[in-house]
Structure formats: C-alpha cells, structure tokens
C-alpha cells in the first residue's frame, strides 16, 4: 500500500511539473516571439539596425527569460513535491488505519470460527458435511 501512495505522490508531482512547463511554454511564446517582433519593430523605427536590435533583445530579454524559466522550473518542482506530500499524507494515514482495522477484523473473525471446546472451526466442519 505504501508503494501505491508513493506513486500517487509521484504522479501528483509529475502532473504539477507538466502544468508548470505548459505555463512556461505559453509565456515563452509570448515573450520570445510576440515581444521580440514588437521590440525589433520599435527599435528599427527608432533608427537602430535590425541586427543590433536582435542582439539587444537576445542579450537582455532572452537571457533574463532563460534564467527566470529555469528558476520557475526549480520552484515548481519543489512546490509540487510539497503539494504531493501534503495531499498524500492523509491518504497514507487512512491506508494505515484501514490495514489496522482489517487485521483486527481477521483476528476476531478467526476467534469466532474456533469452537470453545477446542473443536475444529465451524468453517472446516461445514466443508466436511
């Protein structure tokens, strides 16, 4: 059961990371494609050569975005692991409680099957008949 809960935590972490990567990808398209074309157009209109405008964009915006994206991935993985632990902890406690109830129930059931005089369990006599 513990293995299943660990896989649940791993699954929650994986899904959270996938969501973060999708969000970063959408932002990347917005920044690196749309903002780049706008930046280049404005810089050319201001009289800067297109090659210089592209180099400025790559040096400033693209570099900062790459660092921010890497930091976002690290933070999202850490938050996803914390979220997974937070969500799976109550499930782990419920699983342990369910196992205790099941084991206690088995012991009581086995005691009910044994006859007080030491005869064979009722289940065994029922099969023999």
Buried (B, 14 or more C-beta within 10 A) or exposed (E): EEEEBEEBBEEBBEEBBEEBBEEBEEBBEEBBEEBBEEBBEEBEEEEBEEEEBBEBBEEEBBEEBEEEBEEBBEEBBEBBBEBBEEEBEEBBEEBEEEEEEEEEEEEEEEEEEBEEEEEEBEEEEEEEE
